[in-house]
Amino acid sequence: MGIIRAAFSSVTGALSDQFLEAIEPEGMGEQTVFVRGVLKNRKNGKTGSGVISNGSVIHVYDNQFMLLVDGGKIVDYTAEPGYFIVDNSSAPSLFNGQIKESLKDVWERFKFAGTTPLSQQVYYINLQEIKGIKFGTRNPINYYDSFYNAELFLRAHGTYSIKISNPILFYQEAIPRDAVKVNIDDINSQYMSEFLEALQASINRMSADGTRISFVASKSTELSRYMADTLDETWRALRGMEVLSVGIASISYDEESQKLINMRNQGAMMSDPSIREGYMQSAVAAGLQAAGSNANGAAAGFMGVGLGMQAAGNFMGGASQMNYQQMQMQQQAAQAPAPQGTPSEGAAAAGVWTCSCGAKNTGKFCSECGTPRPVSETWTCECGAVNKGKFCPECGKKRPE
């Protein structure tokens, strides 16, 4: 017993009247994984009794897998679109379509025993990608970030998609008995627990690979690959389905992790002298503004500011001077011309001087006439100031030998 493909001329020509009623999938939506076929009139859409008997016509659409089942056992199947006629006198035709390799072994395990047909039913399994399955981590996932050098904790929310790769195995292992229609949410509670376990393992692998925690949300492709390595082998072997993609909509951190991240980012910003100086100036301005709104009067407020500035004046002045020196050094380094030749050549060129006799020398005395090397009256300090004395009046550094 099995099905045979209806000839194209039978469906479109004079014999099409006998196919006015056909078994169709009832309500196959985007997240529907399984539905029972019903008998429908192709002209007015009315639903009939749904009795499957010898000669019944079954309509199969693209990306659908049809199962002809009798008494819970699979009689025949097809993964090819078209019209098929139930023929209880024929052997199973097994129209595998594009998934024949995955069905070869499973058919031998679940095929029909060969008894007389009693209660035949038609079922359809969705072979399209089942998208938009929502997930969210119940508890924070630990994530060691080498950039922050800390164990951080994050929560992830998003969606993932699956694809049924072995529909016979999926029907036997995942679909509840006597089910008429099954959406993915109806059977997802067990799978979600397994998915979240695999998600944590995959995120930990991203941590071990050195991915920064702030980049996790943009690594959906890599995360899908990790999930496939972690979960697909089990799901494919046990239930005939696999994860296709994982999309993370949002990443959030627990309170302690957020504090550590903010502290590290603030420290990185304050290492820039221009930002540090701007912060100091804004702090002084905020203090003056607060003094003007003092509850005891502006005079008392500014008197307090004066005492505070006197006490902290040396510190503020020294800090600002250091900030400006570092900013000048950064500007000089940016404006300095690129050295020509090798470092040794540059150092030698900087020490060359020309004697009055015309000879070029690098030592303290002329190699031709013995005249001492002339001493320049001015010198340039590291801070950029040009000086004549032994000490720089700007920063106090000693004149180099």
KEKE-3310 file (N, C-alpha, C; in steps of 0.2 Angstrom, whole numbers, plus 5000, padded with zeros to 4 digits):
npx = (5004:5002:5007:5004:5011:5000:4996:5001:4992:4981:4977:4976:4968:4954:4951:4951:4940:4938:4947:4942:4940:4952:4965:4971:4984:4979:4979:4994:5005:5019:5026:5021:5024:5019:5004:4988:4981:4966:4951:4946:4936:4941:4936:4926:4931:4926:4926:4928:4923:4936:4940:4951:4954:4956:4961:4960:4965:4980:4986:5002:5012:5026:5041:5036:5033:5025:5016:5009:4999:4995:4986:4995:5007:5019:5015:5018:5027:5031:5042:5041:5033:5016:5002:4995:4990:4981:4985:4981:4985:4998:5016:5025:5030:5039:5044:5057:5063:5073:5079:5083:5095:5095:5083:5085:5090:5081:5068:5069:5068:5055:5045:5030:5021:5014:5001:4983:4975:4967:4964:4968:4978:4983:4997:5006:5022:5032:5045:5051:5062:5060:5056:5059:5059:5058:5070:5077:5089:5087:5095:5110:5124:5140:5155:5171:5181:5195:5200:5194:5199:5192:5179:5164:5146:5132:5116:5106:5095:5084:5081:5079:5081:5075:5077:5069:5077:5076:5062:5054:5060:5058:5044:5041:5048:5046:5033:5017:5007:4991:4990:4983:4987:5002:5012:5028:5030:5022:5029:5040:5046:5055:5065:5069:5076:5087:5092:5096:5106:5115:5118:5124:5136:5141:5143:5152:5163:5165:5170:5182:5189:5193:5184:5178:5166:5157:5156:5148:5134:5135:5140:5132:5133:5145:5141:5130:5137:5144:5134:5128:5139:5138:5125:5118:5122:5116:5103:5100:5102:5093:5081:5079:5081:5088:5098:5097:5100:5105:5099:5104:5095:5097:5109:5112:5120:5124:5122:5135:5144:5141:5146:5160:5163:5160:5170:5182:5181:5180:5193:5201:5198:5202:5215:5219:5227:5221:5207:5207:5211:5200:5190:5194:5193:5179:5175:5179:5171:5159:5159:5160:5148:5139:5143:5137:5124:5123:5115:5117:5120:5128:5141:5146:5147:5156:5167:5170:5174:5185:5194:5194:5200:5213:5218:5219:5226:5239:5239:5230:5236:5248:5244:5237:5248:5255:5246:5246:5259:5260:5251:5257:5268:5262:5257:5269:5275:5266:5268:5282:5294:5296:5309:5324:5332:5341:5339:5352:5359:5351:5354:5368:5368:5362:5372:5383:5395:5402:5418:5428:5438:5432:5431:5420:5414:5411:5414:5421:5431:5440:5445:5454:5461:5460:5452:5441:5424:5411:5400:5383:5373:5360:5347:5335:5322:5314:5301:5298:5302:5313:5329:5342:5349:5355:5345:5328:5316:5302:5299:5309:5318:5335:5348:5353:5369)
npy = (4994:5011:5027:5035:5045:5058:5060:5074:5078:5073:5081:5093:5092:5084:5075:5081:5083:5073:5076:5086:5086:5086:5080:5092:5103:5109:5125:5129:5138:5150:5146:5134:5117:5105:5097:5090:5083:5088:5085:5094:5104:5110:5120:5128:5128:5121:5110:5093:5076:5070:5057:5045:5035:5021:5028:5041:5058:5067:5083:5090:5104:5115:5114:5105:5090:5076:5063:5047:5039:5024:5018:5023:5019:5022:5023:5027:5041:5058:5070:5078:5091:5091:5082:5067:5050:5039:5022:5007:4995:4995:4996:5005:5021:5031:5045:5054:5066:5080:5076:5063:5056:5057:5050:5037:5027:5029:5026:5012:5009:5013:5009:5004:4989:4980:4976:4975:4990:5001:5013:5026:5041:5058:5067:5083:5090:5104:5110:5122:5135:5138:5152:5166:5161:5164:5168:5169:5172:5165:5167:5177:5175:5169:5177:5179:5192:5197:5209:5218:5211:5204:5194:5194:5196:5193:5195:5188:5191:5187:5179:5163:5151:5136:5121:5107:5093:5079:5073:5061:5056:5067:5067:5054:5056:5069:5074:5075:5061:5058:5071:5086:5098:5106:5119:5127:5133:5125:5113:5118:5119:5110:5109:5122:5123:5115:5122:5134:5130:5126:5138:5145:5137:5140:5154:5155:5149:5159:5168:5162:5162:5175:5186:5202:5207:5217:5215:5204:5205:5208:5197:5187:5177:5170:5165:5157:5147:5142:5137:5127:5118:5114:5110:5104:5091:5083:5086:5083:5070:5064:5070:5075:5088:5105:5119:5134:5148:5161:5175:5189:5201:5209:5214:5213:5218:5213:5222:5223:5220:5230:5241:5238:5239:5252:5259:5255:5260:5274:5276:5273:5284:5295:5294:5302:5317:5329:5327:5325:5337:5345:5339:5344:5358:5359:5354:5364:5375:5370:5370:5384:5388:5381:5388:5401:5398:5396:5393:5401:5413:5421:5427:5420:5408:5410:5413:5401:5394:5401:5398:5384:5384:5390:5380:5369:5374:5372:5359:5359:5368:5361:5349:5354:5360:5348:5342:5351:5350:5337:5337:5346:5339:5328:5335:5340:5328:5324:5333:5332:5330:5315:5304:5303:5289:5277:5274:5275:5283:5295:5299:5301:5311:5322:5325:5331:5344:5359:5364:5379:5378:5371:5357:5343:5337:5325:5324:5332:5340:5347:5336:5340:5352:5354:5362:5367:5361:5372:5380:5381:5395:5394:5382:5369:5364:5348:5351:5360:5373:5387:5390:5399:5397:5386:5379:5375:5387:5385:5371:5367:5358:5351:5358:5348:5338)
npz = (5000:4996:4989:4973:4960:4953:4936:4927:4917:4921:4932:4926:4915:4906:4916:4928:4936:4944:4954:4962:4975:4988:4999:5010:5018:5034:5040:5040:5047:5049:5060:5062:5064:5062:5055:5053:5038:5029:5021:5007:4997:4981:4974:4982:4994:5005:5020:5021:5026:5028:5027:5023:5010:4998:4983:4986:4985:4987:4991:4990:4995:4991:5001:5011:5020:5017:5026:5025:5036:5045:5057:5066:5061:5048:5032:5019:5011:5005:4999:4989:4979:4973:4966:4973:4973:4983:4984:4989:4984:4980:4982:4994:4988:4992:4989:4990:4988:4991:5003:5004:5009:5023:5027:5024:5033:5044:5039:5038:5051:5056:5047:5039:5045:5037:5038:5036:5029:5041:5048:5040:5040:5035:5037:5038:5038:5042:5032:5030:5036:5053:5061:5073:5086:5102:5115:5132:5144:5160:5172:5176:5164:5167:5161:5157:5153:5145:5141:5151:5161:5171:5179:5172:5171:5161:5153:5141:5127:5114:5097:5089:5076:5068:5059:5052:5048:5047:5044:5047:5059:5067:5068:5074:5087:5092:5090:5098:5102:5093:5090:5081:5076:5078:5085:5086:5098:5106:5110:5115:5128:5134:5124:5125:5137:5135:5124:5131:5139:5130:5124:5135:5136:5123:5123:5133:5126:5117:5126:5130:5118:5117:5114:5116:5129:5125:5112:5109:5106:5092:5086:5080:5069:5072:5085:5081:5074:5085:5092:5084:5084:5097:5100:5088:5084:5094:5094:5080:5079:5089:5087:5074:5070:5068:5073:5065:5065:5076:5084:5093:5102:5113:5125:5142:5158:5174:5190:5197:5187:5178:5185:5186:5173:5170:5178:5173:5160:5163:5169:5158:5150:5158:5157:5147:5145:5141:5142:5156:5161:5156:5164:5177:5176:5174:5186:5194:5190:5192:5206:5209:5204:5213:5224:5222:5224:5238:5253:5264:5259:5245:5247:5259:5253:5242:5251:5257:5245:5242:5253:5251:5239:5242:5250:5242:5231:5228:5224:5213:5204:5202:5196:5185:5178:5175:5167:5156:5151:5147:5137:5128:5125:5118:5107:5101:5098:5088:5079:5075:5063:5053:5057:5047:5038:5047:5065:5071:5061:5062:5075:5074:5065:5072:5081:5074:5070:5063:5061:5062:5053:5043:5044:5047:5062:5076:5089:5105:5101:5087:5074:5065:5068:5081:5088:5101:5103:5099:5111:5113:5117:5120:5124:5121:5131:5137:5139:5129:5131:5127:5133:5142:5154:5167:5171:5167:5167:5166:5169:5178:5175:5173:5163:5149:5148)
capx = (5000:5006:5004:5007:5010:4995:4999:5000:4986:4975:4975:4974:4964:4947:4950:4952:4934:4938:4951:4939:4941:4959:4968:4976:4986:4975:4982:5001:5008:5026:5028:5018:5029:5015:4997:4984:4977:4959:4948:4944:4934:4946:4933:4923:4935:4923:4930:4924:4924:4943:4941:4957:4953:4959:4959:4960:4970:4983:4990:5008:5015:5033:5044:5031:5034:5018:5016:5003:5000:4989:4986:5001:5013:5020:5013:5022:5029:5034:5045:5040:5026:5012:4996:4997:4984:4982:4984:4982:4987:5004:5021:5027:5034:5045:5047:5062:5064:5080:5081:5083:5100:5093:5078:5086:5090:5075:5063:5069:5066:5048:5041:5023:5022:5011:4994:4978:4974:4961:4963:4973:4978:4988:5000:5011:5028:5034:5052:5054:5065:5055:5059:5056:5058:5061:5073:5080:5092:5084:5100:5116:5129:5147:5159:5178:5183:5202:5201:5193:5202:5187:5173:5158:5140:5127:5109:5105:5088:5084:5077:5083:5077:5077:5075:5068:5081:5074:5055:5051:5062:5054:5037:5041:5051:5044:5026:5013:5002:4985:4990:4980:4991:5007:5016:5034:5029:5018:5033:5047:5048:5060:5070:5072:5081:5093:5095:5099:5112:5120:5119:5129:5142:5144:5145:5159:5168:5167:5175:5189:5192:5195:5179:5176:5159:5153:5155:5144:5128:5136:5143:5127:5136:5149:5137:5126:5142:5146:5128:5128:5144:5136:5118:5115:5123:5111:5096:5099:5102:5088:5074:5079:5080:5095:5098:5100:5103:5104:5100:5104:5092:5099:5114:5112:5124:5121:5124:5142:5148:5141:5150:5167:5164:5161:5176:5187:5181:5182:5200:5204:5197:5206:5222:5220:5228:5216:5200:5208:5211:5193:5186:5196:5190:5172:5174:5180:5166:5153:5160:5158:5140:5136:5144:5133:5117:5123:5109:5119:5122:5134:5147:5148:5149:5163:5172:5172:5177:5192:5197:5196:5205:5219:5221:5220:5229:5245:5238:5227:5241:5253:5240:5236:5254:5257:5242:5248:5265:5259:5247:5262:5273:5259:5257:5276:5276:5262:5271:5289:5295:5298:5316:5326:5337:5340:5340:5359:5360:5348:5358:5374:5367:5361:5378:5388:5396:5407:5423:5430:5443:5429:5430:5414:5416:5405:5417:5421:5437:5440:5450:5459:5465:5460:5448:5435:5417:5408:5394:5377:5371:5353:5345:5328:5320:5309:5294:5297:5304:5320:5332:5349:5353:5357:5339:5322:5312:5296:5298:5314:5323:5342:5351:5357:5376)
capy = (5000:5017:5033:5036:5052:5059:5063:5081:5079:5071:5086:5099:5090:5082:5070:5085:5084:5068:5079:5092:5086:5083:5081:5098:5105:5114:5130:5128:5144:5151:5143:5127:5112:5099:5098:5085:5085:5088:5084:5101:5105:5114:5126:5132:5128:5118:5104:5087:5071:5069:5050:5043:5028:5020:5032:5048:5062:5071:5088:5092:5110:5116:5114:5101:5083:5072:5056:5043:5035:5019:5015:5025:5017:5026:5018:5030:5048:5061:5077:5082:5094:5089:5078:5060:5046:5033:5016:5002:4989:4997:4996:5012:5024:5034:5050:5057:5073:5082:5074:5055:5053:5057:5046:5030:5023:5030:5022:5005:5008:5015:5008:5000:4982:4976:4973:4978:4997:5002:5020:5030:5048:5061:5072:5087:5093:5110:5109:5128:5138:5140:5158:5170:5157:5169:5165:5174:5169:5167:5169:5179:5170:5172:5179:5182:5197:5198:5217:5221:5207:5203:5190:5198:5192:5196:5192:5189:5190:5187:5174:5159:5148:5129:5118:5100:5090:5072:5073:5055:5055:5072:5064:5049:5058:5076:5076:5071:5056:5061:5079:5088:5104:5108:5125:5126:5135:5119:5108:5121:5120:5105:5112:5129:5122:5113:5128:5139:5127:5126:5145:5147:5134:5144:5161:5153:5148:5165:5171:5159:5164:5182:5191:5207:5206:5222:5213:5198:5206:5209:5191:5182:5172:5166:5162:5152:5142:5138:5133:5121:5113:5112:5107:5101:5084:5080:5087:5080:5063:5062:5073:5076:5095:5108:5126:5137:5155:5164:5183:5192:5207:5214:5211:5218:5216:5214:5228:5224:5220:5237:5246:5237:5241:5260:5261:5253:5265:5280:5276:5274:5291:5300:5294:5307:5323:5334:5325:5326:5344:5347:5337:5348:5364:5359:5353:5371:5379:5368:5373:5391:5388:5379:5393:5406:5397:5394:5395:5407:5419:5420:5429:5415:5402:5411:5413:5394:5392:5404:5394:5378:5385:5391:5374:5364:5378:5369:5353:5360:5371:5356:5344:5357:5361:5342:5341:5355:5348:5331:5339:5349:5333:5325:5340:5340:5321:5323:5338:5331:5326:5308:5303:5300:5284:5272:5277:5277:5288:5301:5301:5304:5318:5327:5327:5333:5351:5361:5368:5385:5376:5368:5350:5341:5332:5323:5324:5338:5344:5346:5331:5343:5358:5353:5368:5364:5362:5378:5378:5385:5398:5392:5375:5368:5359:5343:5354:5364:5380:5388:5393:5400:5395:5379:5375:5377:5391:5382:5365:5366:5353:5354:5358:5342:5339)
capz = (5000:4996:4985:4966:4958:4948:4930:4926:4912:4925:4936:4922:4909:4907:4922:4934:4940:4950:4959:4965:4983:4989:5006:5010:5025:5037:5044:5040:5047:5049:5066:5063:5063:5061:5055:5050:5032:5029:5014:5005:4990:4978:4972:4987:5001:5011:5022:5021:5032:5030:5027:5018:5007:4992:4977:4988:4982:4992:4988:4994:4993:4992:5008:5015:5020:5019:5029:5025:5042:5046:5064:5070:5057:5042:5026:5013:5012:5000:5000:4982:4978:4968:4968:4974:4974:4988:4981:4994:4981:4977:4987:4996:4983:4995:4985:4995:4986:4992:5009:5004:5013:5030:5028:5022:5039:5048:5036:5040:5058:5057:5041:5041:5046:5031:5039:5032:5031:5045:5049:5037:5041:5031:5041:5035:5042:5038:5030:5030:5042:5058:5063:5078:5092:5107:5121:5136:5150:5167:5177:5172:5162:5168:5155:5158:5148:5146:5141:5157:5166:5176:5178:5171:5171:5156:5151:5133:5124:5106:5094:5085:5071:5068:5052:5052:5043:5046:5046:5050:5066:5071:5069:5079:5093:5094:5089:5103:5099:5092:5089:5075:5074:5083:5083:5089:5106:5110:5112:5115:5134:5135:5119:5127:5142:5131:5120:5135:5141:5124:5123:5140:5134:5117:5125:5137:5121:5114:5131:5129:5111:5118:5111:5121:5131:5122:5105:5109:5102:5085:5084:5079:5065:5076:5090:5078:5073:5091:5094:5079:5086:5104:5100:5082:5084:5098:5091:5074:5080:5093:5085:5067:5069:5070:5074:5059:5066:5083:5084:5100:5102:5118:5130:5148:5163:5181:5193:5199:5181:5175:5189:5184:5166:5170:5182:5168:5155:5166:5170:5152:5148:5162:5156:5142:5149:5139:5146:5163:5162:5156:5170:5183:5175:5175:5193:5198:5188:5196:5213:5209:5203:5219:5229:5221:5227:5245:5257:5269:5255:5240:5250:5263:5248:5239:5256:5257:5239:5243:5258:5248:5233:5245:5253:5236:5226:5226:5220:5207:5200:5200:5192:5178:5175:5172:5161:5150:5149:5143:5131:5124:5123:5113:5101:5098:5095:5082:5074:5074:5056:5053:5056:5040:5039:5053:5071:5072:5057:5065:5081:5072:5062:5077:5085:5069:5070:5058:5064:5058:5048:5038:5045:5051:5068:5081:5096:5108:5098:5080:5072:5060:5071:5089:5091:5105:5100:5102:5116:5111:5123:5121:5123:5121:5136:5135:5139:5124:5132:5125:5139:5142:5160:5168:5173:5164:5171:5165:5173:5183:5173:5172:5156:5148:5147)
cpx = (5004:5003:5008:5006:5004:4998:4997:4993:4980:4972:4973:4969:4957:4946:4951:4946:4935:4943:4948:4940:4948:4961:4973:4978:4982:4979:4990:5004:5016:5029:5025:5023:5025:5008:4994:4981:4970:4957:4944:4942:4938:4943:4930:4926:4932:4927:4925:4925:4931:4944:4946:4955:4957:4957:4959:4966:4973:4987:4996:5011:5023:5035:5039:5033:5027:5019:5009:5003:4994:4990:4993:5008:5013:5019:5018:5023:5031:5036:5044:5033:5022:5005:4998:4990:4985:4980:4986:4985:4995:5009:5022:5032:5040:5048:5051:5063:5072:5083:5082:5089:5098:5087:5079:5086:5084:5069:5063:5067:5058:5043:5035:5024:5019:5005:4989:4976:4967:4960:4968:4972:4984:4991:5005:5016:5031:5042:5055:5058:5060:5058:5056:5055:5062:5064:5076:5083:5089:5089:5106:5121:5136:5151:5166:5180:5191:5204:5199:5196:5198:5182:5167:5152:5135:5121:5108:5097:5088:5079:5082:5078:5080:5075:5074:5071:5079:5066:5052:5054:5059:5047:5037:5043:5048:5037:5022:5008:4995:4984:4987:4984:4996:5012:5022:5034:5025:5023:5040:5050:5055:5066:5073:5077:5087:5096:5099:5106:5117:5122:5125:5136:5145:5146:5152:5164:5170:5172:5182:5193:5194:5190:5177:5168:5155:5152:5150:5138:5129:5139:5138:5129:5140:5146:5133:5131:5143:5140:5127:5133:5142:5130:5116:5116:5118:5104:5095:5098:5096:5081:5074:5078:5087:5094:5101:5103:5101:5105:5099:5101:5095:5104:5113:5117:5121:5125:5132:5146:5147:5145:5158:5168:5165:5167:5182:5187:5182:5190:5204:5203:5201:5213:5224:5221:5223:5209:5201:5208:5204:5189:5188:5193:5183:5170:5174:5174:5159:5153:5158:5151:5137:5137:5139:5126:5117:5118:5111:5121:5128:5140:5150:5151:5155:5169:5175:5176:5184:5196:5199:5201:5212:5222:5223:5224:5235:5244:5235:5232:5246:5250:5239:5242:5256:5253:5244:5254:5264:5255:5252:5267:5269:5258:5264:5277:5272:5265:5278:5289:5297:5305:5318:5332:5336:5341:5347:5361:5357:5352:5364:5373:5366:5367:5384:5388:5402:5411:5424:5434:5439:5428:5424:5416:5410:5408:5417:5427:5437:5446:5455:5464:5464:5456:5442:5428:5414:5401:5389:5375:5364:5352:5337:5326:5315:5302:5293:5300:5311:5323:5339:5353:5354:5350:5333:5318:5304:5294:5303:5319:5330:5344:5355:5364:5377)
cpy = (5006:5023:5032:5043:5053:5062:5070:5082:5077:5077:5092:5098:5088:5078:5074:5085:5079:5070:5085:5092:5082:5084:5087:5099:5110:5119:5130:5135:5144:5147:5136:5122:5105:5100:5092:5087:5084:5087:5091:5101:5111:5120:5131:5132:5124:5111:5098:5082:5070:5061:5048:5036:5027:5024:5040:5052:5067:5076:5090:5099:5110:5116:5111:5094:5080:5065:5053:5038:5030:5016:5017:5023:5021:5021:5021:5038:5051:5068:5081:5085:5091:5085:5070:5056:5040:5027:5010:4996:4989:4996:5003:5015:5028:5039:5055:5064:5075:5080:5066:5052:5052:5053:5039:5026:5023:5026:5015:5004:5009:5013:5003:4992:4978:4973:4977:4985:4997:5009:5025:5038:5051:5067:5076:5090:5098:5109:5116:5130:5140:5146:5161:5166:5161:5165:5171:5170:5170:5169:5172:5174:5173:5172:5182:5186:5199:5206:5220:5217:5206:5198:5194:5194:5196:5192:5193:5187:5191:5181:5169:5155:5141:5127:5110:5097:5082:5072:5067:5054:5061:5070:5059:5052:5065:5077:5072:5067:5060:5068:5080:5094:5105:5114:5124:5128:5129:5114:5111:5121:5116:5108:5118:5128:5120:5118:5133:5136:5127:5133:5147:5144:5138:5151:5160:5152:5154:5169:5168:5161:5172:5188:5196:5206:5211:5220:5207:5199:5206:5202:5185:5176:5167:5162:5156:5146:5138:5134:5127:5116:5110:5107:5103:5094:5080:5080:5084:5073:5060:5064:5075:5084:5098:5115:5129:5144:5157:5172:5185:5199:5212:5210:5216:5214:5217:5220:5229:5224:5227:5242:5245:5240:5249:5262:5260:5259:5272:5281:5277:5281:5296:5299:5299:5314:5329:5333:5326:5333:5347:5345:5342:5355:5364:5358:5360:5375:5377:5370:5380:5392:5387:5385:5399:5405:5394:5397:5400:5413:5417:5422:5424:5409:5404:5412:5406:5392:5395:5400:5387:5378:5386:5384:5369:5368:5374:5363:5354:5363:5365:5351:5348:5358:5354:5340:5344:5352:5341:5332:5342:5344:5329:5329:5340:5333:5321:5327:5336:5327:5319:5307:5300:5295:5280:5276:5279:5283:5295:5303:5304:5311:5323:5329:5330:5341:5352:5366:5374:5384:5372:5361:5349:5336:5331:5323:5331:5343:5342:5341:5334:5348:5358:5358:5365:5365:5368:5376:5383:5388:5396:5385:5374:5362:5354:5346:5358:5371:5381:5392:5394:5398:5388:5375:5379:5381:5389:5376:5363:5361:5355:5353:5351:5343:5339)
cpz = (5000:4992:4978:4964:4953:4942:4929:4922:4916:4929:4932:4916:4911:4913:4929:4939:4946:4955:4963:4973:4984:4996:5006:5018:5028:5042:5045:5041:5048:5055:5067:5060:5060:5060:5051:5044:5033:5022:5013:4998:4987:4975:4977:4994:5006:5013:5023:5027:5034:5029:5021:5016:5001:4986:4980:4986:4987:4989:4993:4991:4994:4999:5013:5014:5022:5021:5028:5031:5043:5053:5068:5066:5051:5036:5020:5015:5006:5002:4994:4982:4973:4971:4968:4976:4978:4984:4985:4991:4979:4983:4988:4991:4986:4990:4990:4994:4988:4999:5010:5009:5021:5032:5027:5028:5043:5045:5038:5047:5060:5052:5044:5041:5041:5033:5035:5034:5035:5046:5047:5038:5037:5036:5037:5040:5038:5038:5030:5036:5047:5062:5069:5084:5098:5113:5125:5142:5156:5172:5173:5170:5163:5162:5157:5152:5149:5145:5147:5163:5172:5174:5178:5171:5166:5156:5144:5132:5117:5103:5090:5080:5070:5061:5054:5047:5042:5049:5049:5057:5070:5072:5074:5086:5096:5094:5094:5099:5098:5091:5082:5072:5080:5081:5088:5097:5110:5113:5114:5122:5136:5130:5122:5133:5139:5127:5125:5138:5136:5123:5128:5138:5128:5119:5129:5132:5118:5119:5130:5123:5111:5115:5117:5122:5127:5115:5104:5105:5095:5082:5083:5074:5069:5082:5087:5076:5079:5093:5090:5082:5093:5103:5094:5082:5088:5096:5085:5075:5084:5090:5078:5066:5071:5070:5068:5060:5073:5082:5091:5099:5107:5123:5136:5153:5170:5184:5194:5192:5178:5179:5187:5177:5166:5173:5177:5163:5157:5167:5164:5149:5152:5161:5150:5146:5147:5142:5153:5165:5162:5162:5176:5182:5176:5182:5196:5196:5191:5203:5214:5208:5209:5224:5228:5224:5234:5249:5262:5265:5250:5243:5254:5258:5245:5244:5257:5251:5240:5248:5255:5243:5236:5247:5247:5230:5223:5222:5214:5202:5197:5195:5185:5174:5171:5166:5155:5147:5145:5137:5126:5121:5117:5107:5097:5095:5089:5077:5072:5067:5057:5053:5050:5042:5045:5059:5073:5068:5060:5071:5079:5069:5067:5081:5080:5070:5066:5061:5060:5053:5042:5039:5049:5056:5072:5088:5099:5105:5091:5078:5068:5064:5078:5092:5095:5101:5103:5106:5114:5118:5125:5120:5124:5126:5133:5135:5133:5125:5130:5130:5137:5148:5161:5170:5169:5168:5171:5170:5178:5181:5172:5165:5155:5147:5140)
residu = (MET:GLY:ILE:ILE:ARG:ALA:ALA:PHE:SER:SER:VAL:THR:GLY:ALA:LEU:SER:ASP:GLN:PHE:LEU:GLU:ALA:ILE:GLU:PRO:GLU:GLY:MET:GLY:GLU:GLN:THR:VAL:PHE:VAL:ARG:GLY:VAL:LEU:LYS:ASN:ARG:LYS:ASN:GLY:LYS:THR:GLY:SER:GLY:VAL:ILE:SER:ASN:GLY:SER:VAL:ILE:HIS:VAL:TYR:ASP:ASN:GLN:PHE:MET:LEU:LEU:VAL:ASP:GLY:GLY:LYS:ILE:VAL:ASP:TYR:THR:ALA:GLU:PRO:GLY:TYR:PHE:ILE:VAL:ASP:ASN:SER:SER:ALA:PRO:SER:LEU:PHE:ASN:GLY:GLN:ILE:LYS:GLU:SER:LEU:LYS:ASP:VAL:TRP:GLU:ARG:PHE:LYS:PHE:ALA:GLY:THR:THR:PRO:LEU:SER:GLN:GLN:VAL:TYR:TYR:ILE:ASN:LEU:GLN:GLU:ILE:LYS:GLY:ILE:LYS:PHE:GLY:THR:ARG:ASN:PRO:ILE:ASN:TYR:TYR:ASP:SER:PHE:TYR:ASN:ALA:GLU:LEU:PHE:LEU:ARG:ALA:HIS:GLY:THR:TYR:SER:ILE:LYS:ILE:SER:ASN:PRO:ILE:LEU:PHE:TYR:GLN:GLU:ALA:ILE:PRO:ARG:ASP:ALA:VAL:LYS:VAL:ASN:ILE:ASP:ASP:ILE:ASN:SER:GLN:TYR:MET:SER:GLU:PHE:LEU:GLU:ALA:LEU:GLN:ALA:SER:ILE:ASN:ARG:MET:SER:ALA:ASP:GLY:THR:ARG:ILE:SER:PHE:VAL:ALA:SER:LYS:SER:THR:GLU:LEU:SER:ARG:TYR:MET:ALA:ASP:THR:LEU:ASP:GLU:THR:TRP:ARG:ALA:LEU:ARG:GLY:MET:GLU:VAL:LEU:SER:VAL:GLY:ILE:ALA:SER:ILE:SER:TYR:ASP:GLU:GLU:SER:GLN:LYS:LEU:ILE:ASN:MET:ARG:ASN:GLN:GLY:ALA:MET:MET:SER:ASP:PRO:SER:ILE:ARG:GLU:GLY:TYR:MET:GLN:SER:ALA:VAL:ALA:ALA:GLY:LEU:GLN:ALA:ALA:GLY:SER:ASN:ALA:ASN:GLY:ALA:ALA:ALA:GLY:PHE:MET:GLY:VAL:GLY:LEU:GLY:MET:GLN:ALA:ALA:GLY:ASN:PHE:MET:GLY:GLY:ALA:SER:GLN:MET:ASN:TYR:GLN:GLN:MET:GLN:MET:GLN:GLN:GLN:ALA:ALA:GLN:ALA:PRO:ALA:PRO:GLN:GLY:THR:PRO:SER:GLU:GLY:ALA:ALA:ALA:ALA:GLY:VAL:TRP:THR:CYS:SER:CYS:GLY:ALA:LYS:ASN:THR:GLY:LYS:PHE:CYS:SER:GLU:CYS:GLY:THR:PRO:ARG:PRO:VAL:SER:GLU:THR:TRP:THR:CYS:GLU:CYS:GLY:ALA:VAL:ASN:LYS:GLY:LYS:PHE:CYS:PRO:GLU:CYS:GLY:LYS:LYS:ARG:PRO:GLU)
# end
